[in-house]
Amino acid sequence: MTDSRVVAIDPTSHGYGFVVFEGPAKLVDWGHTQIRPAGRTECLESIAQLLAWYNPAVVVLEDWQSPKSRRSKRVKNLISDLVDFIMESKAEVECYSTHEIARSFSSDGQITKHEIAKRLAESYPELSSKLPPKRRIWKSEDERSSIFDAAAQALTYYYTSRQLLEFSAP
């Protein structure tokens, strides 16, 4: 297990987005895995393979228990099962609410997901080709957004653990 390796996972209704960091300045891997139909077992098996490959010290997830979490019941149940699985693997689990994530990127927490994604694409140019267009209210969220949500979760971990003093380009 690499002590500095962090994997952040953002489950969606059709799979999950993930990022792998070795410190806040070193983005190792990222992507979005589609699992259709997005069954609980298939998602857990796919994530188990990802975690076995990277063997992280910490896995970061969105706080699905936050009163303001807008996740569907099915995704909340998947995250809960995922936490149980990770705890068995001896990795540390950290969860952050969307409000905590926003506060990591803006002192007043007044920042949109797209603004965070743009900052991440600027700071990590390897992600720029994955940056989805700004979401219109009548459109579904682009699946690539989960990569940026996962990256924001990972950087929130580094920020709260004082490994990243403020968010800026690494």
Secondary structure as UniProt FT lines:
FT   STRAND          2..12
FT   TURN            13..14
FT   STRAND          15..22
FT   TURN            24..25
FT   STRAND          27..34
FT   HELIX           40..54
FT   STRAND          56..62
FT   TURN            64..65
FT   TURN            67..68
FT   HELIX           73..88
FT   TURN            89..90
FT   STRAND          92..96
FT   HELIX           98..105
FT   TURN            107..108
FT   HELIX           113..123
FT   HELIX           125..130
FT   TURN            137..138
FT   TURN            143..144
FT   HELIX           145..160
FT   TURN            161..162
//
